[in-house]
Amino acid sequence: MILMRMAGLAGILVLSACATTTPDGQTEELSEEVRALAAPGQDLTQVRIESDGCYWYRYEGRVETTFLPLMTRDNRMICVRTPTT
């Protein structure tokens, strides 16, 4: 359990070193580290960092287009800082 937490913190530090926060509505190019963490099936062509410090990707559904949280394979949000609740 402690090892998993340490790995998660290390991942956040790595991500924060290679990401810059963009104003809402602007997308940015993803680093290879973030691409490696992202679960398959998510469109990585338009991704942005929201005010919560997490990456969100553009999802085009049949009815609407919206941004959804970018998730890892183990169903965790990819963030550059720990989200506040």
MOPAC internal coordinates of N, CA, C and O (Angstrom, degrees):
PM7 1SCF
backbone

  N    0.0000 0     0.00 0     0.00 0    0    0    0
  C    1.4333 1     0.00 0     0.00 0    1    0    0
  C    1.5296 1   110.68 1     0.00 0    2    1    0
  O    1.2310 1   120.71 1   133.69 1    3    2    1
  N    1.3271 1   116.25 1   -46.31 1    3    2    1
  C    1.4653 1   119.99 1   179.38 1    5    3    2
  C    1.5176 1   109.76 1   -64.08 1    6    5    3
  O    1.2310 1   120.46 1   140.35 1    7    6    5
  N    1.3248 1   116.73 1   -39.65 1    7    6    5
  C    1.4671 1   120.95 1   179.29 1    9    7    6
  C    1.5231 1   110.93 1   -61.96 1   10    9    7
  O    1.2310 1   120.34 1   140.99 1   11   10    9
  N    1.3330 1   116.95 1   -39.01 1   11   10    9
  C    1.4558 1   120.45 1   179.09 1   13   11   10
  C    1.5283 1   110.74 1   -66.28 1   14   13   11
  O    1.2310 1   120.16 1   139.54 1   15   14   13
  N    1.3194 1   117.30 1   -40.46 1   15   14   13
  C    1.4668 1   120.75 1   178.41 1   17   15   14
  C    1.5219 1   111.22 1   -64.98 1   18   17   15
  O    1.2310 1   120.91 1   139.09 1   19   18   17
  N    1.3328 1   115.87 1   -40.91 1   19   18   17
  C    1.4627 1   119.61 1   178.67 1   21   19   18
  C    1.5214 1   110.77 1   -64.72 1   22   21   19
  O    1.2310 1   120.57 1   140.22 1   23   22   21
  N    1.3364 1   116.52 1   -39.78 1   23   22   21
  C    1.4606 1   120.25 1   177.87 1   25   23   22
  C    1.5233 1   110.67 1   -64.87 1   26   25   23
  O    1.2310 1   120.37 1   141.45 1   27   26   25
  N    1.3218 1   116.89 1   -38.55 1   27   26   25
  C    1.4630 1   120.86 1   177.80 1   29   27   26
  C    1.5185 1   111.70 1   -64.86 1   30   29   27
  O    1.2310 1   120.56 1   137.15 1   31   30   29
  N    1.3164 1   116.53 1   -42.85 1   31   30   29
  C    1.4666 1   120.08 1   177.95 1   33   31   30
  C    1.5232 1   111.24 1   -65.26 1   34   33   31
  O    1.2310 1   120.62 1   140.53 1   35   34   33
  N    1.3247 1   116.42 1   -39.47 1   35   34   33
  C    1.4635 1   119.89 1   177.40 1   37   35   34
  C    1.5234 1   110.09 1   -62.91 1   38   37   35
  O    1.2310 1   120.34 1   139.95 1   39   38   37
  N    1.3155 1   116.95 1   -40.05 1   39   38   37
  C    1.4667 1   120.89 1   177.91 1   41   39   38
  C    1.5173 1   112.02 1   -62.56 1   42   41   39
  O    1.2310 1   120.57 1   139.34 1   43   42   41
  N    1.3125 1   116.52 1   -40.66 1   43   42   41
  C    1.4652 1   120.33 1   178.62 1   45   43   42
  C    1.5270 1   110.27 1   -63.87 1   46   45   43
  O    1.2310 1   120.79 1   137.50 1   47   46   45
  N    1.3226 1   116.09 1   -42.50 1   47   46   45
  C    1.4596 1   119.32 1   179.09 1   49   47   46
  C    1.5170 1   111.75 1   -63.82 1   50   49   47
  O    1.2310 1   120.41 1   138.73 1   51   50   49
  N    1.3273 1   116.83 1   -41.27 1   51   50   49
  C    1.4652 1   120.43 1   177.88 1   53   51   50
  C    1.5138 1   110.12 1   -62.39 1   54   53   51
  O    1.2310 1   120.15 1   135.00 1   55   54   53
  N    1.3223 1   117.31 1   -45.00 1   55   54   53
  C    1.4537 1   121.05 1  -179.18 1   57   55   54
  C    1.5186 1   111.94 1   -65.43 1   58   57   55
  O    1.2310 1   120.41 1   140.73 1   59   58   57
  N    1.3202 1   116.83 1   -39.27 1   59   58   57
  C    1.4582 1   118.57 1  -177.96 1   61   59   58
  C    1.5249 1   111.51 1   -68.87 1   62   61   59
  O    1.2310 1   120.22 1   155.85 1   63   62   61
  N    1.3034 1   117.18 1   -24.15 1   63   62   61
  C    1.4575 1   120.38 1   178.99 1   65   63   62
  C    1.5161 1   111.84 1   -74.39 1   66   65   63
  O    1.2310 1   119.75 1   158.47 1   67   66   65
  N    1.3244 1   118.09 1   -21.53 1   67   66   65
  C    1.4637 1   119.95 1  -175.00 1   69   67   66
  C    1.5200 1   112.95 1  -119.36 1   70   69   67
  O    1.2310 1   120.02 1  -163.16 1   71   70   69
  N    1.3134 1   117.56 1    16.84 1   71   70   69
  C    1.4646 1   119.53 1  -179.30 1   73   71   70
  C    1.5171 1   110.20 1  -130.79 1   74   73   71
  O    1.2310 1   121.69 1   -34.27 1   75   74   73
  N    1.3076 1   114.36 1   145.73 1   75   74   73
  C    1.4559 1   119.81 1   173.71 1   77   75   74
  C    1.5159 1   108.35 1  -121.19 1   78   77   75
  O    1.2310 1   120.47 1   -38.44 1   79   78   77
  N    1.3010 1   116.70 1   141.56 1   79   78   77
  C    1.4558 1   120.11 1   179.46 1   81   79   78
  C    1.5213 1   109.22 1   -73.65 1   82   81   79
  O    1.2310 1   121.25 1   -45.19 1   83   82   81
  N    1.3081 1   115.22 1   134.81 1   83   82   81
  C    1.4548 1   120.66 1   178.44 1   85   83   82
  C    1.5169 1   108.74 1  -113.49 1   86   85   83
  O    1.2310 1   119.95 1   -27.93 1   87   86   85
  N    1.3222 1   117.69 1   152.07 1   87   86   85
  C    1.4689 1   119.17 1   175.22 1   89   87   86
  C    1.5300 1   109.85 1   -60.92 1   90   89   87
  O    1.2310 1   120.58 1   -33.34 1   91   90   89
  N    1.3147 1   116.49 1   146.66 1   91   90   89
  C    1.4675 1   119.87 1   178.90 1   93   91   90
  C    1.5148 1   110.30 1   -51.48 1   94   93   91
  O    1.2310 1   120.83 1   -44.74 1   95   94   93
  N    1.3250 1   116.01 1   135.26 1   95   94   93
  C    1.4484 1   120.80 1   178.13 1   97   95   94
  C    1.5156 1   113.52 1   100.53 1   98   97   95
  O    1.2310 1   119.78 1   168.70 1   99   98   97
  N    1.3373 1   118.03 1   -11.30 1   99   98   97
  C    1.4541 1   120.24 1   178.78 1  101   99   98
  C    1.5215 1   109.23 1  -107.27 1  102  101   99
  O    1.2310 1   120.66 1   -47.00 1  103  102  101
  N    1.3116 1   116.34 1   133.00 1  103  102  101
  C    1.4508 1   120.41 1   179.06 1  105  103  102
  C    1.5231 1   109.50 1   -95.38 1  106  105  103
  O    1.2310 1   120.78 1   -17.11 1  107  106  105
  N    1.3238 1   116.11 1   162.89 1  107  106  105
  C    1.4541 1   120.95 1  -179.20 1  109  107  106
  C    1.5211 1   110.25 1  -140.22 1  110  109  107
  O    1.2310 1   121.07 1   -16.93 1  111  110  109
  N    1.3167 1   115.56 1   163.07 1  111  110  109
  C    1.4664 1   122.20 1   178.01 1  113  111  110
  C    1.5292 1   108.55 1   -76.20 1  114  113  111
  O    1.2310 1   120.79 1   -45.77 1  115  114  113
  N    1.3284 1   116.09 1   134.23 1  115  114  113
  C    1.4630 1   120.65 1  -179.00 1  117  115  114
  C    1.5179 1   111.15 1   -86.06 1  118  117  115
  O    1.2310 1   120.74 1   -35.72 1  119  118  117
  N    1.3176 1   116.18 1   144.28 1  119  118  117
  C    1.4586 1   121.13 1   174.92 1  121  119  118
  C    1.5360 1   109.05 1   -75.93 1  122  121  119
  O    1.2310 1   120.99 1   -16.92 1  123  122  121
  N    1.3046 1   115.72 1   163.08 1  123  122  121
  C    1.4699 1   120.44 1   178.57 1  125  123  122
  C    1.5279 1   111.13 1   -64.62 1  126  125  123
  O    1.2310 1   119.90 1   148.44 1  127  126  125
  N    1.3319 1   117.80 1   -31.56 1  127  126  125
  C    1.4624 1   121.08 1   179.17 1  129  127  126
  C    1.5255 1   111.16 1   -63.89 1  130  129  127
  O    1.2310 1   120.92 1   136.44 1  131  130  129
  N    1.3314 1   115.85 1   -43.56 1  131  130  129
  C    1.4697 1   119.81 1   179.28 1  133  131  130
  C    1.5209 1   109.48 1   -68.15 1  134  133  131
  O    1.2310 1   120.03 1   137.93 1  135  134  133
  N    1.3232 1   117.54 1   -42.07 1  135  134  133
  C    1.4705 1   120.70 1   178.16 1  137  135  134
  C    1.5284 1   110.98 1   -58.55 1  138  137  135
  O    1.2310 1   120.32 1   141.66 1  139  138  137
  N    1.3299 1   117.00 1   -38.34 1  139  138  137
  C    1.4643 1   120.88 1  -179.57 1  141  139  138
  C    1.5345 1   111.35 1   -68.74 1  142  141  139
  O    1.2310 1   120.01 1   148.19 1  143  142  141
  N    1.3204 1   117.58 1   -31.81 1  143  142  141
  C    1.4668 1   121.25 1   179.98 1  145  143  142
  C    1.5222 1   113.23 1   -77.35 1  146  145  143
  O    1.2310 1   120.36 1   151.69 1  147  146  145
  N    1.3269 1   116.92 1   -28.31 1  147  146  145
  C    1.4751 1   121.13 1  -172.75 1  149  147  146
  C    1.5236 1   111.89 1   -67.87 1  150  149  147
  O    1.2310 1   121.45 1   -42.78 1  151  150  149
  N    1.3102 1   114.83 1   137.22 1  151  150  149
  C    1.4682 1   120.84 1   176.59 1  153  151  150
  C    1.5232 1   109.32 1   -69.07 1  154  153  151
  O    1.2310 1   120.25 1   -28.06 1  155  154  153
  N    1.3354 1   117.13 1   151.94 1  155  154  153
  C    1.4694 1   119.77 1   177.45 1  157  155  154
  C    1.5282 1   111.24 1   -65.67 1  158  157  155
  O    1.2310 1   121.19 1   -22.62 1  159  158  157
  N    1.3270 1   115.33 1   157.38 1  159  158  157
  C    1.4536 1   120.85 1   176.10 1  161  159  158
  C    1.5177 1   114.21 1    91.64 1  162  161  159
  O    1.2310 1   120.12 1  -177.63 1  163  162  161
  N    1.3327 1   117.37 1     2.37 1  163  162  161
  C    1.4582 1   121.35 1   177.91 1  165  163  162
  C    1.5227 1   108.51 1  -106.31 1  166  165  163
  O    1.2310 1   120.38 1   -42.71 1  167  166  165
  N    1.3153 1   116.87 1   137.29 1  167  166  165
  C    1.4636 1   121.92 1  -178.75 1  169  167  166
  C    1.5254 1   109.04 1   -79.56 1  170  169  167
  O    1.2310 1   120.31 1   -67.57 1  171  170  169
  N    1.3244 1   117.02 1   112.43 1  171  170  169
  C    1.4617 1   121.32 1  -175.96 1  173  171  170
  C    1.5231 1   113.01 1   -95.85 1  174  173  171
  O    1.2310 1   120.05 1  -167.73 1  175  174  173
  N    1.3316 1   117.51 1    12.27 1  175  174  173
  C    1.4589 1   120.12 1  -178.24 1  177  175  174
  C    1.5245 1   112.31 1   -79.04 1  178  177  175
  O    1.2310 1   119.55 1   153.10 1  179  178  177
  N    1.3370 1   118.45 1   -26.90 1  179  178  177
  C    1.4667 1   122.01 1   178.42 1  181  179  178
  C    1.5212 1   108.78 1  -133.96 1  182  181  179
  O    1.2310 1   121.23 1   -82.62 1  183  182  181
  N    1.3274 1   115.26 1    97.38 1  183  182  181
  C    1.4617 1   122.20 1  -178.32 1  185  183  182
  C    1.5121 1   108.47 1  -126.46 1  186  185  183
  O    1.2310 1   120.82 1   -36.13 1  187  186  185
  N    1.3284 1   116.03 1   143.87 1  187  186  185
  C    1.4636 1   120.06 1   177.60 1  189  187  186
  C    1.5231 1   109.26 1  -140.10 1  190  189  187
  O    1.2310 1   121.42 1   -18.46 1  191  190  189
  N    1.3271 1   114.89 1   161.54 1  191  190  189
  C    1.4587 1   121.28 1   174.53 1  193  191  190
  C    1.5226 1   106.93 1  -100.48 1  194  193  191
  O    1.2310 1   121.07 1   -56.88 1  195  194  193
  N    1.3165 1   115.56 1   123.12 1  195  194  193
  C    1.4621 1   121.14 1   179.74 1  197  195  194
  C    1.5276 1   110.25 1   -86.36 1  198  197  195
  O    1.2310 1   120.12 1    -3.10 1  199  198  197
  N    1.3104 1   117.37 1   176.90 1  199  198  197
  C    1.4616 1   122.69 1  -178.51 1  201  199  198
  C    1.5297 1   112.64 1   -64.50 1  202  201  199
  O    1.2310 1   120.17 1   162.79 1  203  202  201
  N    1.3357 1   117.27 1   -17.21 1  203  202  201
  C    1.4651 1   120.45 1   177.48 1  205  203  202
  C    1.5205 1   112.39 1   -79.94 1  206  205  203
  O    1.2310 1   120.13 1   176.13 1  207  206  205
  N    1.3479 1   117.37 1    -3.87 1  207  206  205
  C    1.4567 1   121.19 1   179.31 1  209  207  206
  C    1.5136 1   113.87 1    85.71 1  210  209  207
  O    1.2310 1   120.31 1  -171.00 1  211  210  209
  N    1.3216 1   117.02 1     9.00 1  211  210  209
  C    1.4653 1   121.19 1  -178.06 1  213  211  210
  C    1.5309 1   111.01 1  -111.95 1  214  213  211
  O    1.2310 1   121.51 1   -25.31 1  215  214  213
  N    1.3273 1   114.71 1   154.69 1  215  214  213
  C    1.4596 1   120.93 1   177.27 1  217  215  214
  C    1.5300 1   109.63 1   -80.59 1  218  217  215
  O    1.2310 1   120.92 1   -40.05 1  219  218  217
  N    1.3327 1   115.84 1   139.95 1  219  218  217
  C    1.4606 1   123.16 1   176.31 1  221  219  218
  C    1.5232 1   107.77 1  -130.31 1  222  221  219
  O    1.2310 1   120.31 1   -41.29 1  223  222  221
  N    1.3336 1   117.02 1   138.71 1  223  222  221
  C    1.4630 1   120.52 1  -179.89 1  225  223  222
  C    1.5229 1   110.51 1  -113.63 1  226  225  223
  O    1.2310 1   121.78 1   -25.84 1  227  226  225
  N    1.3304 1   114.20 1   154.16 1  227  226  225
  C    1.4659 1   120.08 1  -178.95 1  229  227  226
  C    1.5254 1   109.25 1   -79.80 1  230  229  227
  O    1.2310 1   121.19 1   -56.50 1  231  230  229
  N    1.3222 1   115.33 1   123.50 1  231  230  229
  C    1.4561 1   122.51 1   178.75 1  233  231  230
  C    1.5224 1   108.57 1  -112.42 1  234  233  231
  O    1.2310 1   120.71 1   -55.91 1  235  234  233
  N    1.3193 1   116.26 1   124.09 1  235  234  233
  C    1.4635 1   120.64 1   178.28 1  237  235  234
  C    1.5221 1   108.94 1  -105.45 1  238  237  235
  O    1.2310 1   121.38 1   -77.49 1  239  238  237
  N    1.3236 1   114.96 1   102.51 1  239  238  237
  C    1.4527 1   120.99 1   178.91 1  241  239  238
  C    1.5154 1   111.09 1   -90.71 1  242  241  239
  O    1.2310 1   120.54 1     0.18 1  243  242  241
  N    1.3249 1   116.57 1  -179.82 1  243  242  241
  C    1.4643 1   121.37 1  -179.85 1  245  243  242
  C    1.5191 1   111.33 1   -69.13 1  246  245  243
  O    1.2310 1   120.28 1   149.22 1  247  246  245
  N    1.3258 1   117.07 1   -30.78 1  247  246  245
  C    1.4571 1   120.81 1  -175.18 1  249  247  246
  C    1.5254 1   112.16 1  -101.67 1  250  249  247
  O    1.2310 1   120.26 1   138.97 1  251  250  249
  N    1.3192 1   117.11 1   -41.03 1  251  250  249
  C    1.4578 1   120.00 1  -176.76 1  253  251  250
  C    1.5302 1   111.46 1  -146.37 1  254  253  251
  O    1.2310 1   121.43 1   -15.98 1  255  254  253
  N    1.3121 1   114.87 1   164.02 1  255  254  253
  C    1.4551 1   122.29 1   174.55 1  257  255  254
  C    1.5127 1   107.53 1  -112.05 1  258  257  255
  O    1.2310 1   120.54 1   -50.34 1  259  258  257
  N    1.3340 1   116.58 1   129.66 1  259  258  257
  C    1.4549 1   121.51 1  -177.27 1  261  259  258
  C    1.5225 1   109.57 1  -147.57 1  262  261  259
  O    1.2310 1   120.12 1   -10.00 1  263  262  261
  N    1.3078 1   117.38 1   170.00 1  263  262  261
  C    1.4599 1   121.73 1   174.69 1  265  263  262
  C    1.5206 1   108.84 1  -100.68 1  266  265  263
  O    1.2310 1   121.14 1   -45.51 1  267  266  265
  N    1.3374 1   115.43 1   134.49 1  267  266  265
  C    1.4591 1   122.76 1   178.60 1  269  267  266
  C    1.5212 1   108.94 1  -120.33 1  270  269  267
  O    1.2310 1   119.88 1   -23.80 1  271  270  269
  N    1.3407 1   117.84 1   156.20 1  271  270  269
  C    1.4554 1   119.77 1   179.43 1  273  271  270
  C    1.5301 1   111.31 1   -64.78 1  274  273  271
  O    1.2310 1   120.75 1   -41.89 1  275  274  273
  N    1.3181 1   116.17 1   138.11 1  275  274  273
  C    1.4585 1   121.80 1   175.90 1  277  275  274
  C    1.5257 1   107.33 1   -78.45 1  278  277  275
  O    1.2310 1   120.79 1   -56.71 1  279  278  277
  N    1.3178 1   116.09 1   123.29 1  279  278  277
  C    1.4617 1   121.43 1  -172.62 1  281  279  278
  C    1.5310 1   111.67 1  -112.97 1  282  281  279
  O    1.2310 1   121.35 1   -25.29 1  283  282  281
  N    1.3416 1   115.03 1   154.71 1  283  282  281
  C    1.4574 1   121.46 1   173.99 1  285  283  282
  C    1.5231 1   108.83 1   -86.25 1  286  285  283
  O    1.2310 1   120.78 1    -4.26 1  287  286  285
  N    1.3208 1   116.11 1   175.74 1  287  286  285
  C    1.4694 1   120.73 1   178.54 1  289  287  286
  C    1.5309 1   112.54 1   -63.32 1  290  289  287
  O    1.2310 1   120.46 1   152.52 1  291  290  289
  N    1.3365 1   116.73 1   -27.48 1  291  290  289
  C    1.4668 1   119.59 1   178.66 1  293  291  290
  C    1.5333 1   111.94 1   -96.69 1  294  293  291
  O    1.2310 1   121.10 1  -155.93 1  295  294  293
  N    1.3371 1   115.51 1    24.07 1  295  294  293
  C    1.4678 1   123.30 1   171.42 1  297  295  294
  C    1.5338 1   113.84 1    65.34 1  298  297  295
  O    1.2310 1   120.55 1  -139.45 1  299  298  297
  N    1.3344 1   116.56 1    40.55 1  299  298  297
  C    1.4629 1   121.46 1   174.53 1  301  299  298
  C    1.5184 1   108.79 1  -115.00 1  302  301  299
  O    1.2310 1   120.68 1   -34.21 1  303  302  301
  N    1.3275 1   116.31 1   145.79 1  303  302  301
  C    1.4601 1   120.91 1   177.04 1  305  303  302
  C    1.5247 1   109.35 1   -69.74 1  306  305  303
  O    1.2310 1   120.68 1   -35.45 1  307  306  305
  N    1.3328 1   116.30 1   144.55 1  307  306  305
  C    1.4575 1   121.66 1   177.42 1  309  307  306
  C    1.5242 1   106.80 1   -95.57 1  310  309  307
  O    1.2310 1   121.06 1   -62.68 1  311  310  309
  N    1.3367 1   115.58 1   117.32 1  311  310  309
  C    1.4591 1   121.40 1  -175.51 1  313  311  310
  C    1.5273 1   110.64 1  -130.99 1  314  313  311
  O    1.2310 1   121.25 1   -25.74 1  315  314  313
  N    1.3430 1   115.22 1   154.26 1  315  314  313
  C    1.4564 1   120.33 1   175.19 1  317  315  314
  C    1.5131 1   110.92 1   -92.45 1  318  317  315
  O    1.2310 1   120.44 1   165.53 1  319  318  317
  N    1.3218 1   116.77 1   -14.47 1  319  318  317
  C    1.4665 1   122.34 1   171.79 1  321  319  318
  C    1.5268 1   107.30 1  -146.94 1  322  321  319
  O    1.2310 1   120.91 1   -20.50 1  323  322  321
  N    1.3156 1   115.87 1   159.50 1  323  322  321
  C    1.4527 1   120.53 1  -178.33 1  325  323  322
  C    1.5181 1   110.18 1   -66.38 1  326  325  323
  O    1.2310 1   120.02 1   -54.60 1  327  326  325
  N    1.3535 1   117.57 1   125.40 1  327  326  325
  C    1.4681 1   119.72 1   178.97 1  329  327  326
  C    1.5258 1   110.91 1   -63.82 1  330  329  327
  O    1.2310 1   120.66 1   -37.55 1  331  330  329
  N    1.3248 1   116.34 1   142.45 1  331  330  329
  C    1.4611 1   120.87 1   175.55 1  333  331  330
  C    1.5152 1   108.69 1   -92.09 1  334  333  331
  O    1.2310 1   120.83 1   -32.61 1  335  334  333
  N    1.3191 1   116.01 1   147.39 1  335  334  333
  C    1.4692 1   119.44 1  -177.44 1  337  335  334
  C    1.4933 1   112.27 1   -99.70 1  338  337  335
  O    1.2310 1   120.10 1   180.00 1  339  338  337

